[in-house]
Amino acid sequence: MTALLPNSNPAPDTPDVALPPLLIVDDDEAIRFQMKWALCSEYRVFLAENRSEAVDLFRRESLRVVTLDLGLPPHPRDATEGLRTLREILTIDPAAKVLIISGNADRKAAISAIHLGAYDFFSKPIDVHDMRVILRRAYQLYGLEAENRRLRQQHAGRDTEAWGLVGTSQAMVALYADIRKVASTDVPVLILGESGTGKELTARAIHRQSRRAAGPFVAINCAAIPGPLLESELFGHEKGAFTGAHARKPGRIESAADGTILLDEIGEMPVDLQVKLLRFLQEKRLERVGGREVLEVDVRVLAATNRNVADAISRGQLREDLFFRLGVVSLVVPPLRERRQDIALLGKTFLTRAAAESGKGVLGFTPAALVAMGSYLWPGNVREMENKIRRGVAMAEGDRLTAADMELPSDGEGQGEWMTLRVARDQMEKQMVESAMAQSGGQQKQAATALGLTRPALRYLIAKYHLQIDPTPE
């Protein structure tokens, strides 16, 4: 084992700004300076002895790679403060590469850190040559991932901002691509997703990219209108068709002629009205309530629901033939918990908007608030985040939003341990597959052997996590 000893030349007081920056976090001053001596010729080294110093330096210097000792004050005998530091760093930059330094007694804590998103770990005493290799690999991987994100964001295009959709995660980039594909056609589209994910925004994006963009976009929430009135709202009515019908009124479908209509929460539409809607979809003709005139209407129909479609059909709440007619193409808007890397970007977007509307000088989030946002499960998805941030801006007393301002639990309080463990497991599984594929040069057979998997199992994981891996001929 190579000892971690100073170089023969002293570490420069003014580091070369051309060197890549490296943050070393350790409460032992001797170890900090030994590591600086050993690495200062290759890196511009920053030193921190506790969590607050580490997080402040990481944010201020835009650092990318960190070595982190888990035993930090005020709890140097356990990993509590070190793991908290790791969470805060990864909240600021989820792509950061954090290398854990631990003693043999802390091996379980180091593995826990890997579950949370740490890149790798070393056991003391440290082998300098091994560390240099891993550091170089960490910087290379960070650079490749950054370029991949840049290309994906460039591919997503600036027009997504005009759509109102925010996010550069793989799930959102895939959704943007699907929007562009279906927008170029005139087929019906069924948009699936939990409440608050942005199904109406997705429908508007399809409309804006379509040949009907110059026409109207009309949205109707089928769950918000009582059944007896919904037919009139959709198809219109003639004067005297029912009590209170004092004049002819065109329906929403007519109003959307030459444009697009969104039938939101289609699963809440009464079954008898679904029959009439199905007939319109087949013939593109309708009759107003109480009328005899047959009207031809050229309109594109989009539908959305947060229901489990198969369950709704089995319960008789959604006609299967209507589902097949509406769902020629189905798009799924991902929940926020499956696109957690978009949380910071969404938070910044909503904060800027809310601060401008309120006229308050709220500039950002406290570190603890960022950690709370990153660990919260967001059951109400993007809509819940926007509302909590608007509430936070209204209640904020300083220029930074706190977790309390947004009524978010701190330190994982009330998070549901089973979900946290599942997210950690998925994150570790994804990182292991990426690492094995990188080390094997894209050779799936070699990577599968290293992971102890069959090749079909490896291909399943690559598809599950939407990994951008070019297949290499074998």
C-alpha positions as CSV (number, residue, x, y, z in Angstrom):
1,M,0.0,0.0,0.0
2,T,1.4,3.4,-1.0
3,A,1.5,5.8,1.8
4,L,-0.1,9.2,1.5
5,L,2.9,11.4,1.9
6,P,3.8,14.9,0.7
7,N,5.5,15.5,-2.6
8,S,9.1,16.7,-2.6
9,N,7.9,20.1,-3.8
10,P,5.7,22.2,-1.5
11,A,2.1,22.8,-2.5
12,P,1.7,26.1,-4.2
13,D,-0.1,28.8,-2.2
14,T,-1.7,30.1,-5.4
15,P,-3.1,27.1,-7.4
16,D,-3.1,27.0,-11.1
17,V,-6.6,28.0,-12.2
18,A,-6.2,25.8,-15.3
19,L,-6.2,22.7,-13.2
20,P,-9.6,20.9,-12.5
21,P,-10.9,21.8,-9.0
22,L,-11.1,19.2,-6.3
23,L,-12.8,19.5,-2.9
24,I,-11.3,17.5,0.0
25,V,-13.5,17.2,3.1
26,D,-12.0,15.8,6.3
27,D,-12.0,16.9,9.9
28,D,-8.4,15.7,10.3
29,E,-6.1,18.6,9.4
30,A,-3.1,16.3,8.8
31,I,-5.0,14.2,6.3
32,R,-6.4,17.2,4.5
33,F,-2.9,18.6,4.0
34,Q,-1.4,15.3,3.1
35,M,-4.0,14.8,0.4
36,K,-3.4,18.3,-0.8
37,W,0.4,17.7,-1.0
38,A,-0.2,14.5,-3.0
39,L,-2.7,15.9,-5.5
40,C,-1.9,19.6,-5.9
41,S,0.2,19.1,-9.0
42,E,-2.9,17.7,-10.8
43,Y,-5.8,19.5,-9.2
44,R,-6.7,22.9,-7.8
45,V,-7.4,21.7,-4.3
46,F,-10.0,23.2,-1.9
47,L,-10.1,22.1,1.8
48,A,-13.1,21.9,4.2
49,E,-13.2,20.4,7.7
50,N,-17.0,20.4,8.3
51,R,-20.3,20.3,6.4
52,S,-21.0,24.0,6.3
53,E,-17.6,24.8,4.8
54,A,-17.9,21.9,2.3
55,V,-21.4,22.9,1.1
56,D,-20.4,26.6,0.9
57,L,-17.2,25.9,-1.1
58,F,-19.0,23.4,-3.4
59,R,-21.7,25.9,-4.3
60,R,-19.4,29.0,-4.6
61,E,-16.6,27.3,-6.6
62,S,-18.9,25.2,-8.9
63,L,-17.0,22.1,-7.9
64,R,-17.6,18.8,-9.6
65,V,-15.6,16.1,-7.7
66,V,-15.3,15.7,-3.9
67,T,-13.5,13.4,-1.5
68,L,-15.6,13.1,1.7
69,D,-14.7,11.6,5.0
70,L,-18.0,10.6,6.7
71,G,-16.8,11.3,10.2
72,L,-17.3,15.0,10.5
73,P,-18.0,17.3,13.5
74,P,-20.1,17.6,15.5
75,H,-20.5,13.8,15.2
76,P,-17.1,12.5,14.2
77,R,-17.6,9.0,15.6
78,D,-20.5,8.2,13.2
79,A,-21.5,8.9,9.6
80,T,-24.5,11.2,10.4
81,E,-22.9,14.5,9.4
82,G,-21.0,13.0,6.5
83,L,-24.2,11.5,5.0
84,R,-26.0,14.8,5.5
85,T,-23.1,16.6,3.7
86,L,-23.4,14.1,0.8
87,R,-27.1,14.7,0.5
88,E,-26.7,18.5,0.4
89,I,-23.9,18.3,-2.2
90,L,-26.0,16.0,-4.5
91,T,-29.0,18.2,-4.1
92,I,-27.0,21.1,-5.4
93,D,-25.6,19.0,-8.3
94,P,-27.0,15.5,-8.6
95,A,-24.3,14.7,-11.2
96,A,-21.4,15.5,-8.8
97,K,-18.9,12.7,-8.2
98,V,-18.4,12.2,-4.4
99,L,-15.7,9.7,-3.3
100,I,-16.2,8.5,0.2
101,I,-13.2,8.0,2.5
102,S,-13.8,5.6,5.3
103,G,-12.2,3.2,7.8
104,N,-12.9,-0.5,7.8
105,A,-15.3,0.0,10.7
106,D,-17.3,2.5,8.5
107,R,-17.8,0.1,5.6
108,K,-21.5,-0.2,6.1
109,A,-21.8,3.6,6.2
110,A,-19.8,3.9,3.0
111,I,-22.2,1.4,1.3
112,S,-25.1,3.5,2.5
113,A,-23.4,6.5,0.9
114,I,-23.2,4.6,-2.4
115,H,-27.0,4.0,-2.1
116,L,-27.5,7.7,-1.7
117,G,-25.6,8.5,-4.8
118,A,-21.9,8.6,-3.9
119,Y,-19.6,7.7,-6.8
120,D,-17.1,5.3,-5.1
121,F,-15.4,4.8,-1.7
122,F,-11.9,4.1,-0.4
123,S,-10.9,2.4,2.8
124,K,-8.1,3.9,4.9
125,P,-5.1,3.9,4.5
126,I,-5.4,5.4,1.0
127,D,-3.4,4.2,-2.0
128,V,-2.5,7.4,-3.9
129,H,-2.1,5.7,-7.2
130,D,-5.5,4.1,-7.0
131,M,-7.0,7.4,-5.9
132,R,-5.5,9.2,-8.9
133,V,-6.9,6.7,-11.3
134,I,-10.4,6.9,-9.7
135,L,-10.3,10.7,-9.7
136,R,-9.4,10.9,-13.4
137,R,-12.2,8.5,-14.2
138,A,-14.7,10.6,-12.1
139,Y,-13.8,13.8,-14.0
140,Q,-14.0,12.0,-17.3
141,L,-17.4,10.5,-16.4
142,Y,-18.7,13.9,-15.2
143,G,-17.6,15.5,-18.5
144,L,-19.2,12.8,-20.6
145,E,-22.5,13.0,-18.6
146,A,-22.5,16.9,-18.9
147,E,-22.0,16.7,-22.6
148,N,-24.8,14.1,-22.9
149,R,-27.1,16.4,-20.9
150,R,-26.2,19.3,-23.1
151,L,-26.9,17.4,-26.3
152,R,-30.2,16.1,-24.9
153,Q,-31.2,19.6,-23.8
154,Q,-30.2,20.9,-27.2
155,H,-32.2,18.2,-28.9
156,A,-35.2,19.0,-26.6
157,G,-35.1,22.5,-28.1
158,R,-35.9,25.9,-26.7
159,D,-39.5,25.7,-27.9
160,T,-40.3,23.5,-24.9
161,E,-40.1,26.6,-22.7
162,A,-42.9,28.1,-24.8
163,W,-44.9,25.0,-24.2
164,G,-44.7,25.6,-20.4
165,L,-43.0,22.2,-19.9
166,V,-39.8,22.3,-17.8
167,G,-37.2,19.6,-17.5
168,T,-34.1,18.1,-19.1
169,S,-34.4,14.6,-17.6
170,Q,-34.4,11.6,-19.9
171,A,-38.1,11.0,-19.1
172,M,-39.0,14.6,-20.2
173,V,-36.7,14.5,-23.3
174,A,-38.5,11.3,-24.4
175,L,-41.8,13.0,-23.8
176,Y,-40.8,16.0,-25.9
177,A,-39.8,13.7,-28.8
178,D,-43.1,11.9,-28.6
179,I,-45.0,15.2,-28.6
180,R,-43.2,16.2,-31.8
181,K,-44.0,12.9,-33.4
182,V,-47.8,12.9,-32.7
183,A,-48.1,16.6,-33.4
184,S,-47.3,16.1,-37.1
185,T,-50.3,13.8,-37.4
186,D,-54.0,14.2,-36.7
187,V,-54.6,11.0,-34.8
188,P,-56.4,11.1,-31.4
189,V,-54.0,11.0,-28.4
190,L,-54.7,9.8,-24.9
191,I,-52.5,11.5,-22.3
192,L,-52.0,9.5,-19.1
193,G,-50.5,10.6,-15.8
194,E,-51.1,11.4,-12.2
195,S,-52.8,14.6,-11.1
196,G,-50.5,17.6,-11.3
197,T,-48.0,16.1,-13.8
198,G,-48.9,18.5,-16.6
199,K,-51.3,16.6,-18.9
200,E,-53.0,19.8,-20.1
201,L,-49.6,21.4,-20.8
202,T,-48.7,18.3,-22.9
203,A,-51.9,18.7,-24.8
204,R,-51.3,22.3,-25.5
205,A,-47.8,21.5,-26.7
206,I,-49.2,19.0,-29.2
207,H,-51.6,21.6,-30.4
208,R,-48.9,24.3,-30.8
209,Q,-46.7,22.0,-32.8
210,S,-49.5,20.8,-35.1
211,R,-50.9,22.1,-38.4
212,R,-53.9,23.3,-36.3
213,A,-51.8,25.7,-34.2
214,A,-53.5,28.8,-35.7
215,G,-56.9,27.3,-34.7
216,P,-58.5,27.3,-31.2
217,F,-57.4,25.1,-28.3
218,V,-60.4,24.3,-26.1
219,A,-60.1,22.3,-22.8
220,I,-63.1,20.9,-20.9
221,N,-62.8,19.1,-17.6
222,C,-65.3,16.3,-17.7
223,A,-65.1,15.8,-13.9
224,A,-66.0,19.4,-13.2
225,I,-69.4,19.5,-15.0
226,P,-72.4,17.5,-13.8
227,G,-73.4,14.7,-16.2
228,P,-76.8,16.2,-17.3
229,L,-75.0,19.5,-18.3
230,L,-71.9,17.9,-19.8
231,E,-73.7,16.8,-23.0
232,S,-74.9,20.4,-23.6
233,E,-71.4,21.7,-22.9
234,L,-69.8,19.4,-25.4
235,F,-72.4,19.3,-28.2
236,G,-74.3,22.5,-27.7
237,H,-78.1,22.9,-27.5
238,E,-81.0,24.5,-29.4
239,K,-83.3,27.1,-27.9
240,G,-86.0,25.4,-25.8
241,A,-84.1,22.1,-25.6
242,F,-84.5,22.1,-21.8
243,T,-85.6,24.5,-19.0
244,G,-83.3,27.5,-19.1
245,A,-82.2,27.0,-22.7
246,H,-83.3,30.5,-23.8
247,A,-81.1,30.6,-26.9
248,R,-79.1,28.4,-29.2
249,K,-75.6,27.7,-27.8
250,P,-72.8,26.1,-29.7
251,G,-70.9,23.4,-27.8
252,R,-67.2,23.2,-27.0
253,I,-66.6,20.8,-29.9
254,E,-68.0,23.3,-32.3
255,S,-66.0,26.1,-30.7
256,A,-62.8,24.1,-31.3
257,A,-63.5,23.7,-35.1
258,D,-60.2,23.7,-37.1
259,G,-58.4,23.4,-33.8
260,T,-58.0,21.0,-30.9
261,I,-60.2,20.0,-28.1
262,L,-58.9,18.4,-24.9
263,L,-61.3,16.1,-23.0
264,D,-59.7,16.2,-19.5
265,E,-60.6,13.4,-17.0
266,I,-62.3,11.5,-19.7
267,G,-62.8,8.6,-17.3
268,E,-65.4,10.7,-15.4
269,M,-67.7,11.1,-18.4
270,P,-71.0,9.3,-18.0
271,V,-71.1,6.0,-20.0
272,D,-74.2,7.0,-22.0
273,L,-72.5,10.2,-23.1
274,Q,-69.4,8.2,-24.1
275,V,-71.6,6.4,-26.7
276,K,-72.4,9.8,-28.3
277,L,-68.8,10.9,-28.2
278,L,-67.7,7.6,-29.9
279,R,-70.2,8.2,-32.7
280,F,-68.8,11.7,-33.2
281,L,-65.2,10.4,-33.3
282,Q,-66.2,7.9,-36.0
283,E,-68.3,10.2,-38.2
284,K,-67.0,13.8,-37.3
285,R,-70.7,14.8,-37.2
286,L,-72.8,15.9,-34.3
287,E,-76.3,17.1,-33.4
288,R,-76.9,19.8,-30.8
289,V,-79.2,18.8,-27.8
290,G,-82.8,19.3,-28.9
291,G,-81.8,19.8,-32.6
292,R,-82.1,17.9,-35.8
293,E,-79.4,19.5,-37.9
294,V,-76.3,17.4,-38.5
295,L,-73.2,19.4,-38.3
296,E,-69.8,18.4,-39.6
297,V,-66.9,19.6,-37.4
298,D,-63.2,19.3,-38.3
299,V,-61.5,19.1,-34.9
300,R,-58.7,17.1,-33.4
301,V,-59.6,15.3,-30.2
302,L,-57.1,14.8,-27.3
303,A,-58.1,13.1,-24.1
304,A,-56.5,12.8,-20.7
305,T,-57.0,10.9,-17.5
306,N,-55.3,10.1,-14.2
307,R,-57.2,6.9,-13.8
308,N,-55.9,3.4,-14.3
309,V,-57.4,2.7,-17.7
310,A,-57.6,-1.1,-17.5
311,D,-59.3,-0.8,-14.1
312,A,-61.8,1.8,-15.4
313,I,-62.7,-0.5,-18.3
314,S,-63.1,-3.6,-16.1
315,R,-65.4,-1.6,-13.8
316,G,-67.5,-0.4,-16.7
317,Q,-66.6,3.2,-16.2
318,L,-64.9,3.6,-19.5
319,R,-66.0,2.0,-22.7
320,E,-63.3,-0.2,-24.2
321,D,-64.2,0.8,-27.8
322,L,-64.0,4.5,-26.8
323,F,-60.6,3.9,-25.2
324,F,-59.3,2.3,-28.4
325,R,-60.7,5.2,-30.5
326,L,-59.1,7.8,-28.2
327,G,-55.9,6.0,-27.5
328,V,-54.6,5.5,-31.0
329,V,-51.5,6.9,-29.4
330,S,-51.0,7.1,-25.7
331,L,-48.5,9.4,-24.0
332,V,-47.5,9.0,-20.3
333,V,-46.5,12.2,-18.4
334,P,-44.0,11.0,-15.8
335,P,-44.6,11.8,-12.1
336,L,-42.1,14.1,-10.4
337,R,-40.6,11.3,-8.3
338,E,-39.4,9.7,-11.5
339,R,-37.7,12.8,-12.8
340,R,-36.1,14.1,-9.6
341,Q,-33.1,15.7,-11.4
342,D,-35.7,18.3,-12.7
343,I,-36.6,19.4,-9.2
344,A,-33.9,22.1,-8.9
345,L,-34.8,23.5,-12.4
346,L,-38.5,23.5,-11.7
347,G,-38.0,25.1,-8.3
348,K,-35.9,27.9,-9.8
349,T,-38.6,28.4,-12.6
350,F,-41.5,28.6,-10.1
351,L,-39.5,30.8,-7.6
352,T,-38.6,33.3,-10.3
353,R,-42.2,33.5,-11.5
354,A,-43.7,33.7,-8.0
355,A,-41.2,36.4,-6.9
356,A,-42.0,38.5,-10.0
357,E,-45.7,38.2,-9.4
358,S,-45.5,39.2,-5.7
359,G,-42.8,41.8,-6.1
360,K,-40.8,40.3,-3.2
361,G,-37.0,40.0,-3.4
362,V,-36.8,36.3,-2.9
363,L,-33.6,35.1,-4.7
364,G,-33.3,31.4,-4.0
365,F,-33.5,28.5,-1.5
366,T,-31.6,27.8,1.7
367,P,-29.4,24.6,1.5
368,A,-31.8,22.9,3.9
369,A,-34.7,23.8,1.7
370,L,-33.0,22.3,-1.3
371,V,-32.3,19.1,0.6
372,A,-36.0,19.0,1.7
373,M,-37.2,19.5,-1.9
374,G,-34.9,16.7,-3.1
375,S,-36.1,14.2,-0.6
376,Y,-39.8,15.0,-0.6
377,L,-41.9,12.6,-2.6
378,W,-44.2,15.3,-4.2
379,P,-47.5,13.2,-4.3
380,G,-49.2,16.2,-6.0
381,N,-46.4,16.4,-8.5
382,V,-45.4,19.6,-10.4
383,R,-48.7,21.4,-9.4
384,E,-48.0,20.8,-5.7
385,M,-44.4,22.1,-6.1
386,E,-45.6,25.3,-7.8
387,N,-48.2,25.9,-5.1
388,K,-45.8,25.2,-2.2
389,I,-43.3,27.7,-3.7
390,R,-45.9,30.3,-4.2
391,R,-46.9,29.8,-0.6
392,G,-43.3,30.0,0.5
393,V,-42.7,33.3,-1.4
394,A,-45.7,34.8,0.3
395,M,-44.5,33.7,3.8
396,A,-40.8,34.3,3.4
397,E,-39.2,36.8,5.7
398,G,-35.7,36.8,4.0
399,D,-34.3,36.5,0.5
400,R,-34.1,32.7,0.7
401,L,-37.0,30.2,1.0
402,T,-36.8,27.8,3.9
403,A,-38.4,24.3,4.1
404,A,-40.7,25.8,6.7
405,D,-41.8,28.6,4.3
406,M,-43.0,25.8,1.9
407,E,-44.3,23.6,4.7
408,L,-41.9,20.8,3.7
409,P,-40.7,18.2,6.2
410,S,-37.0,18.5,7.0
411,D,-34.3,15.7,7.2
412,G,-36.6,13.2,5.5
413,E,-39.3,13.6,8.2
414,G,-42.5,11.9,7.2
415,Q,-41.1,10.6,3.9
416,G,-42.2,7.0,3.9
417,E,-39.1,4.9,4.4
418,W,-40.1,2.2,1.9
419,M,-40.1,4.7,-1.0
420,T,-36.8,6.2,0.1
421,L,-35.2,2.8,0.1
422,R,-36.7,2.0,-3.3
423,V,-35.4,5.2,-4.9
424,A,-31.9,4.5,-3.3
425,R,-31.9,1.0,-4.7
426,D,-32.9,2.1,-8.2
427,Q,-30.2,4.9,-8.2
428,M,-27.5,2.4,-7.2
429,E,-28.7,-0.2,-9.7
430,K,-28.6,2.5,-12.5
431,Q,-25.1,3.6,-11.5
432,M,-23.8,0.1,-11.4
433,V,-25.1,-0.6,-14.9
434,E,-23.6,2.6,-16.3
435,S,-20.3,1.9,-14.6
436,A,-20.1,-1.7,-15.9
437,M,-21.0,-0.6,-19.5
438,A,-18.4,2.2,-19.4
439,Q,-15.7,-0.1,-18.1
440,S,-16.5,-2.8,-20.6
441,G,-16.4,-0.3,-23.5
442,G,-20.1,-1.0,-24.3
443,Q,-19.7,-4.8,-24.5
444,Q,-23.0,-6.1,-23.0
445,K,-21.7,-9.6,-22.6
446,Q,-18.7,-8.5,-20.5
447,A,-20.8,-6.0,-18.5
448,A,-23.5,-8.6,-17.8
449,T,-20.8,-11.0,-16.5
450,A,-19.3,-8.4,-14.3
451,L,-22.7,-7.6,-12.8
452,G,-23.6,-11.3,-12.4
453,L,-26.6,-10.9,-14.8
454,T,-27.8,-12.5,-18.0
455,R,-27.6,-10.4,-21.1
456,P,-31.5,-10.2,-21.4
457,A,-31.5,-9.0,-17.7
458,L,-28.9,-6.3,-18.5
459,R,-30.8,-5.2,-21.6
460,Y,-34.0,-4.9,-19.4
461,L,-32.1,-2.6,-17.0
462,I,-30.7,-0.5,-19.8
463,A,-34.3,0.0,-21.1
464,K,-35.7,0.5,-17.6
465,Y,-33.4,3.4,-16.8
466,H,-33.5,4.9,-20.4
467,L,-29.7,4.7,-20.5
468,Q,-28.1,6.4,-23.6
469,I,-25.7,3.6,-24.4
470,D,-24.6,2.9,-28.0
471,P,-24.6,-0.9,-28.6
472,T,-21.1,-2.2,-29.5
473,P,-20.9,-5.1,-32.0
474,E,-19.9,-8.3,-30.1
